[in-house]
Amino acid sequence: MQLVLNALYIIILLLILLYLVWLMLSKKPDRQQIKTRDASLTGDELLNHAKEIAFEHAVSKNVGDIIWPVPRMNDNYRYIMSVYKELNEDVMNGIDTTPAAEWLLDNFYIIEEQVKSLRRDLTKKYYSKLPMLSSGHLKGYARIYSIALELVSHTDGRIDEKVLIDYINAYQSNNVLTTRELWAFPLMIKLALIENTRYICERIANSQSQRHKVEEILDDFDENNENIYKLINAIDNELKGKYQVSPAFIEHLAYRFRKMGKAYSHVLAYIDERLGESGTTVDQITHKEHNEQTVRKASIGNCIMSLKFISATNWVDIFERLNVVDKLLREDPDGSYPLLDLATRDYYRKSVEELAVKFSVSETHVAKKAVELAQRASQQQKED
C-alpha cells in the first residue's frame, strides 16, 4: 500500500513539473519595441539622415532567424480594431472622444483594406528574398523595412511622392538598393504606418480610459442629492500620492464640471488648489492636454492620408525613377531599352537580378557589364 502511495506521489510531482515546463515554453516573448516616433526632421535633415543610415546598414545572407513582419502587423491590427470597437461603444453610450479618436472612427476601413492587401501581397517567400539586416536592434528584419520605419518616424507619418523620391535617392547615394527592395518599398511603408497607428491608438486608449475614470466618479455623484464630500473624496483618491497626474483626467474632469455650471466652481477651485501643491494649475494641464490632442490628431491624420496615398499611387513610375539598374540599362548604345514596353523592361531587370544572385555580385555590376558589352558590340559593328 505504501509503495502505491509513493508511486502516486511521484507521478503527481512529475505532472506538476511537466505543467511548469509547458508554461515556460508556451509563454509568449515580450513584444519587441520598434521605434516609429522620433524627432521630425526638415527636408535637408531627412536627406542627411538617409545618407547616415545607408552607411550603418549591414546586410548578410546568413543572419540566422528571419523575422517576417506580417504576424506583428496582425497583432497591431487586432489592437487597433479593439480600440476602434471600444470607441464605438463609447459614442453609443454618449461618452465624448478626442479628435484623434474621431479620425480613427471615420477612417478605420482604410486601415482594414490595407491590412488585407498586405496579407495578400507580402508572402513569406517573397519577403525572405529581401536583403536582411545582420546587426542592430532590427537584426533579422529586411533592410527596406528598417528604411521605411526611419522615414515614417522622422516625418510623423506624412509621406508624399517628393519625400519618397528624395529620401531613397539620398540613401542610394551611399548604398544602392536592389530591384526587389524598391518594389517592396510601398508594402514596407504601409507596415510602418500601421505600426505608427498602433502607437497612436495606445495613446488614444489611455486618454479614453481617463475619461472613463471621470465618468465613473461622476456617475456615483447625484446632483439632486448633493454628496459633495463623497465627490471630493473620490477626486482626492485620484490626486493623492501621485507624482504626475494624467492631463487627460484633469482636462476631462474640468470640462465636465464647467459643463455642470457655476454651482460647481468651488470644486474646480479645490482641484486647482490641490494641483498647486505640485506647482501647476487646471488651466496649465488643460492647455497641455489640448496641445497633445492636436498633435495626436495630426499624427493619425498623417498616417491615414499616407496609407491612401501609397495605395493610390502608380508605383511603376516612381520605381523607374529610383531604380539604379533601370538608369544604367537606359545607357543602351542604340537606345532600344527606353523604347521597350513595361513588361519587357521588367524582364530585363529581372534577368539582371537573377544573374546578380547567381554570381553573388551587385545588380549594378551586372547592368554595367551588360551595357559595356553592348557598347563594345556596337563599336565592333561600326568597325566591321
C-alpha positions as CSV (number, residue, x, y, z in Angstrom):
1,M,0.0,0.0,0.0
2,Q,2.8,2.4,0.9
3,L,4.6,1.6,-2.4
4,V,1.5,2.6,-4.3
5,L,1.1,5.9,-2.4
6,N,4.8,6.7,-3.0
7,A,4.4,5.9,-6.7
8,L,1.3,8.1,-6.9
9,Y,3.1,10.9,-5.1
10,I,6.0,10.8,-7.6
11,I,3.6,10.8,-10.6
12,I,1.8,13.9,-9.2
13,L,5.2,15.7,-8.8
14,L,6.2,14.7,-12.4
15,L,2.9,16.0,-13.7
16,I,3.3,19.3,-11.9
17,L,6.9,19.6,-13.2
18,L,5.7,18.9,-16.8
19,Y,3.0,21.6,-16.4
20,L,5.5,24.2,-15.2
21,V,7.8,23.4,-18.2
22,W,4.9,23.7,-20.6
23,L,4.0,27.1,-19.1
24,M,7.6,28.3,-19.6
25,L,7.8,27.1,-23.2
26,S,4.3,28.4,-24.1
27,K,4.9,31.9,-22.6
28,K,4.9,34.5,-25.3
29,P,8.0,36.6,-25.6
30,D,7.8,40.3,-24.8
31,R,6.7,42.4,-27.7
32,Q,9.8,43.8,-29.3
33,Q,9.9,47.6,-29.3
34,I,10.1,49.1,-32.7
35,K,10.6,52.9,-32.8
36,T,8.1,54.7,-35.0
37,R,8.3,58.0,-33.3
38,D,11.3,60.3,-33.4
39,A,12.2,63.9,-33.9
40,S,10.6,65.4,-37.0
41,L,13.3,66.4,-39.5
42,T,13.4,69.2,-42.1
43,G,13.9,68.3,-45.7
44,D,17.7,68.6,-45.6
45,E,18.0,66.9,-42.2
46,L,16.0,63.9,-43.5
47,L,18.2,63.5,-46.5
48,N,21.3,63.7,-44.4
49,H,19.8,61.1,-42.0
50,A,19.1,58.8,-45.0
51,K,22.8,59.0,-46.0
52,E,23.9,58.2,-42.5
53,I,21.8,55.1,-42.0
54,A,22.9,53.9,-45.5
55,F,26.5,53.7,-44.1
56,E,25.3,52.0,-40.9
57,H,23.2,49.3,-42.6
58,A,24.9,45.9,-43.0
59,V,23.2,43.0,-44.8
60,S,24.0,39.4,-44.9
61,K,22.6,36.2,-46.3
62,N,23.3,34.4,-43.0
63,V,21.6,36.5,-40.4
64,G,20.0,33.5,-38.6
65,D,16.3,33.7,-38.0
66,I,14.5,35.9,-40.5
67,I,11.7,37.9,-38.8
68,W,8.6,38.1,-41.0
69,P,6.7,41.2,-40.1
70,V,3.2,40.1,-41.0
71,P,2.4,38.4,-37.6
72,R,3.4,41.7,-35.9
73,M,1.2,43.6,-38.3
74,N,-1.7,41.2,-37.4
75,D,-1.1,41.9,-33.7
76,N,-1.1,45.7,-34.4
77,Y,-4.3,45.4,-36.4
78,R,-6.1,43.4,-33.7
79,Y,-5.1,46.1,-31.1
80,I,-6.2,49.0,-33.4
81,M,-9.5,47.2,-34.1
82,S,-10.1,46.6,-30.3
83,V,-9.6,50.4,-29.7
84,Y,-11.9,51.2,-32.6
85,K,-14.7,48.9,-31.1
86,E,-14.3,50.4,-27.6
87,L,-14.5,53.9,-29.1
88,N,-17.7,52.9,-31.0
89,E,-19.2,51.7,-27.7
90,D,-18.3,55.0,-26.0
91,V,-20.0,57.0,-28.8
92,M,-23.1,54.8,-28.4
93,N,-23.1,55.5,-24.7
94,G,-22.7,59.2,-25.1
95,I,-19.1,59.4,-23.8
96,D,-17.0,62.1,-25.6
97,T,-14.0,61.1,-27.6
98,T,-10.9,63.0,-28.7
99,P,-10.3,64.4,-32.2
100,A,-7.8,61.7,-32.9
101,A,-10.3,59.1,-31.9
102,E,-12.8,60.6,-34.4
103,W,-10.2,60.2,-37.2
104,L,-9.9,56.5,-36.3
105,L,-13.7,56.0,-36.2
106,D,-14.2,57.7,-39.6
107,N,-11.2,56.0,-41.4
108,F,-10.8,52.6,-39.8
109,Y,-12.0,51.0,-43.1
110,I,-8.8,52.3,-44.8
111,I,-6.6,50.5,-42.3
112,E,-8.7,47.4,-42.7
113,E,-8.3,47.5,-46.5
114,Q,-4.5,47.9,-46.3
115,V,-4.1,45.1,-43.9
116,K,-6.0,42.8,-46.2
117,S,-3.8,43.8,-49.2
118,L,-0.6,43.3,-47.1
119,R,-1.7,39.8,-46.1
120,R,-2.2,39.0,-49.8
121,D,0.9,40.7,-51.3
122,L,3.6,40.2,-48.7
123,T,4.2,36.5,-48.7
124,K,6.9,34.9,-46.5
125,K,8.6,33.5,-49.6
126,Y,8.8,36.9,-51.2
127,Y,10.0,38.6,-48.0
128,S,12.7,36.1,-47.3
129,K,14.4,37.0,-50.6
130,L,15.0,40.6,-49.5
131,P,18.4,41.6,-48.1
132,M,18.2,41.3,-44.2
133,L,20.0,43.4,-41.6
134,S,22.8,41.4,-39.9
135,S,23.2,43.7,-36.9
136,G,21.5,46.3,-34.8
137,H,18.1,46.1,-32.9
138,L,16.3,45.2,-36.2
139,K,18.6,42.3,-37.0
140,G,16.7,39.7,-38.9
141,Y,14.3,42.3,-40.4
142,A,14.5,43.3,-44.1
143,R,16.7,46.4,-44.7
144,I,14.0,48.1,-46.7
145,Y,11.6,47.7,-43.7
146,S,14.1,49.5,-41.5
147,I,14.4,52.3,-44.1
148,A,10.6,52.6,-44.2
149,L,10.4,52.8,-40.3
150,E,13.1,55.6,-40.3
151,L,11.1,57.6,-42.9
152,V,7.8,57.3,-41.0
153,S,9.4,58.1,-37.6
154,H,11.1,61.3,-38.8
155,T,8.2,62.7,-40.8
156,D,5.4,62.0,-38.3
157,G,3.9,59.6,-40.9
158,R,3.5,62.4,-43.6
159,I,4.5,60.8,-46.9
160,D,4.3,62.2,-50.4
161,E,5.9,61.5,-53.7
162,K,8.7,64.1,-53.4
163,V,9.6,63.0,-49.9
164,L,9.8,59.3,-51.0
165,I,11.9,60.0,-54.1
166,D,14.3,62.4,-52.3
167,Y,14.7,60.2,-49.3
168,I,15.5,57.0,-51.4
169,N,17.9,58.9,-53.7
170,A,19.8,60.2,-50.7
171,Y,20.0,56.7,-49.2
172,Q,21.2,55.3,-52.6
173,S,23.9,57.9,-52.9
174,N,25.8,55.8,-50.3
175,N,24.1,52.4,-50.5
176,V,22.3,51.1,-53.6
177,L,19.1,49.2,-53.1
178,T,18.1,46.1,-55.1
179,T,15.3,46.0,-57.6
180,R,13.3,43.7,-55.3
181,E,13.7,46.1,-52.4
182,L,12.4,49.0,-54.4
183,W,9.3,47.0,-55.5
184,A,8.7,46.1,-51.8
185,F,9.1,49.6,-50.5
186,P,5.4,50.6,-50.7
187,L,4.5,47.5,-48.7
188,M,7.1,48.3,-46.1
189,I,5.8,51.9,-45.8
190,K,2.3,50.5,-45.2
191,L,3.7,48.2,-42.4
192,A,5.5,51.2,-40.8
193,L,2.4,53.4,-41.0
194,I,0.2,50.7,-39.3
195,E,2.9,50.3,-36.6
196,N,2.8,54.0,-36.0
197,T,-1.0,53.9,-36.0
198,R,-0.9,51.3,-33.2
199,Y,1.4,53.6,-31.2
200,I,-1.1,56.5,-31.6
201,C,-4.0,54.2,-30.7
202,E,-2.3,53.2,-27.4
203,R,-2.3,56.9,-26.5
204,I,-5.9,57.3,-27.6
205,A,-6.9,54.3,-25.5
206,N,-5.1,55.7,-22.5
207,S,-6.8,59.1,-22.8
208,Q,-10.2,57.4,-23.2
209,S,-9.6,55.3,-20.1
210,Q,-9.0,58.5,-18.1
211,R,-12.3,59.8,-19.4
212,H,-14.0,56.6,-18.2
213,K,-12.5,57.2,-14.8
214,V,-14.0,60.7,-14.7
215,E,-17.4,59.4,-15.8
216,E,-17.3,56.7,-13.1
217,I,-16.6,59.3,-10.4
218,L,-19.5,61.5,-11.6
219,D,-21.9,58.5,-12.0
220,D,-21.6,58.0,-8.3
221,F,-22.4,61.6,-7.7
222,D,-26.1,62.5,-7.6
223,E,-26.6,66.2,-8.4
224,N,-30.1,66.2,-6.8
225,N,-28.8,64.7,-3.6
226,E,-25.6,66.6,-3.4
227,N,-23.0,64.4,-1.7
228,I,-20.2,66.8,-2.4
229,Y,-17.8,65.3,0.2
230,K,-18.0,61.9,-1.4
231,L,-17.2,63.6,-4.8
232,I,-14.2,65.5,-3.4
233,N,-13.0,62.3,-1.6
234,A,-13.1,60.4,-4.9
235,I,-11.1,63.1,-6.7
236,D,-8.7,63.2,-3.8
237,N,-8.1,59.5,-4.2
238,E,-7.0,60.2,-7.8
239,L,-4.7,63.1,-7.0
240,K,-3.2,61.8,-3.7
241,G,0.3,60.5,-3.7
242,K,0.8,60.8,-7.5
243,Y,4.0,62.4,-8.8
244,Q,2.3,63.3,-12.1
245,V,-1.5,63.4,-12.6
246,S,-2.8,62.4,-16.0
247,P,-3.5,65.5,-18.1
248,A,-6.4,63.7,-19.8
249,F,-8.0,63.0,-16.4
250,I,-7.8,66.7,-15.3
251,E,-8.8,68.1,-18.7
252,H,-12.0,66.0,-18.9
253,L,-12.8,66.5,-15.2
254,A,-12.6,70.3,-15.6
255,Y,-14.6,70.1,-18.8
256,R,-17.4,68.1,-17.1
257,F,-17.6,70.5,-14.1
258,R,-17.6,73.6,-16.3
259,K,-20.5,72.0,-18.2
260,M,-22.4,71.4,-15.0
261,G,-22.4,75.1,-14.3
262,K,-21.2,77.7,-11.8
263,A,-22.6,75.8,-8.9
264,Y,-19.5,73.6,-9.0
265,S,-16.9,76.3,-9.5
266,H,-15.8,75.7,-5.9
267,V,-14.9,72.1,-6.8
268,L,-12.7,73.3,-9.6
269,A,-11.1,75.8,-7.2
270,Y,-10.4,72.9,-4.8
271,I,-8.8,70.8,-7.6
272,D,-6.7,73.9,-8.6
273,E,-5.6,74.2,-5.0
274,R,-4.5,70.6,-4.8
275,L,-2.6,70.8,-8.1
276,G,-0.9,74.0,-6.9
277,E,0.9,71.8,-4.4
278,S,2.7,70.3,-7.4
279,G,3.4,73.6,-9.0
280,T,0.7,73.5,-11.7
281,T,-2.9,74.5,-12.3
282,V,-6.0,73.2,-14.0
283,D,-5.6,75.6,-16.9
284,Q,-2.0,74.7,-17.5
285,I,-2.7,71.0,-17.5
286,T,-5.8,71.5,-19.7
287,H,-3.7,73.5,-22.2
288,K,-1.0,70.8,-22.2
289,E,-3.6,68.1,-22.9
290,H,-5.2,70.1,-25.7
291,N,-1.8,70.5,-27.4
292,E,-1.3,66.8,-27.1
293,Q,-4.7,66.1,-28.6
294,T,-3.8,68.4,-31.5
295,V,-0.5,66.6,-32.1
296,R,-2.2,63.2,-31.9
297,K,-4.9,64.2,-34.3
298,A,-2.3,65.4,-36.8
299,S,-0.3,62.2,-36.4
300,I,-3.2,59.8,-37.1
301,G,-4.4,62.1,-39.9
302,N,-0.9,61.8,-41.5
303,C,-0.9,58.0,-41.2
304,I,-4.4,57.7,-42.8
305,M,-3.7,60.1,-45.6
306,S,-0.3,58.4,-46.3
307,L,-1.9,55.0,-46.5
308,K,-4.4,56.4,-49.0
309,F,-1.6,58.0,-51.0
310,I,0.5,54.8,-51.1
311,S,-2.4,52.6,-52.2
312,A,-3.5,55.1,-54.9
313,T,0.0,55.9,-56.3
314,N,1.3,54.4,-59.6
315,W,4.4,52.9,-58.1
316,V,5.9,51.9,-61.5
317,D,6.7,55.5,-62.4
318,I,8.4,56.1,-59.0
319,F,10.2,52.8,-59.2
320,E,11.8,53.5,-62.5
321,R,12.9,56.9,-61.3
322,L,14.6,55.3,-58.3
323,N,16.0,52.1,-59.8
324,V,19.7,52.4,-60.5
325,V,19.7,49.3,-62.7
326,D,17.0,50.9,-64.9
327,K,19.1,54.1,-65.2
328,L,22.1,52.1,-66.3
329,L,20.2,50.0,-68.8
330,R,18.9,53.2,-70.4
331,E,22.5,53.9,-71.5
332,D,22.0,51.1,-74.1
333,P,24.1,52.4,-77.0
334,D,21.4,52.0,-79.7
335,G,18.6,53.4,-77.5
336,S,16.4,50.3,-77.6
337,Y,15.8,49.8,-73.9
338,P,13.9,53.0,-73.2
339,L,11.6,52.2,-76.1
340,L,10.6,48.8,-74.7
341,D,7.2,48.3,-73.0
342,L,7.0,47.9,-69.3
343,A,6.8,44.1,-69.3
344,T,9.9,43.8,-71.4
345,R,11.9,46.3,-69.4
346,D,10.8,44.3,-66.3
347,Y,12.0,41.1,-67.9
348,Y,15.5,42.7,-68.5
349,R,15.6,43.9,-64.9
350,K,14.7,40.5,-63.5
351,S,17.4,38.9,-65.7
352,V,19.9,41.3,-64.2
353,E,18.6,40.4,-60.7
354,E,18.9,36.6,-61.4
355,L,22.5,36.9,-62.7
356,A,23.5,39.0,-59.7
357,V,22.2,36.4,-57.3
358,K,23.7,33.5,-59.3
359,F,27.2,35.0,-59.3
360,S,27.0,36.8,-55.8
361,V,27.6,40.3,-57.3
362,S,25.6,43.5,-57.2
363,E,22.9,44.2,-59.7
364,T,24.6,47.4,-60.7
365,H,27.8,45.4,-61.6
366,V,25.8,43.1,-63.9
367,A,23.9,46.1,-65.5
368,K,27.2,48.0,-66.1
369,K,28.8,44.9,-67.7
370,A,25.8,44.4,-69.9
371,V,25.9,47.9,-71.2
372,E,29.7,47.7,-71.6
373,L,29.3,44.6,-73.8
374,A,26.6,46.3,-75.8
375,Q,28.8,49.3,-76.4
376,R,31.7,47.1,-77.4
377,A,29.4,45.2,-79.8
378,S,28.1,48.4,-81.2
379,Q,31.6,49.7,-81.8
380,Q,32.7,46.4,-83.4
381,Q,29.7,46.6,-85.7
382,K,30.7,50.1,-86.8
383,E,34.3,49.0,-87.5
384,D,33.2,45.9,-89.5
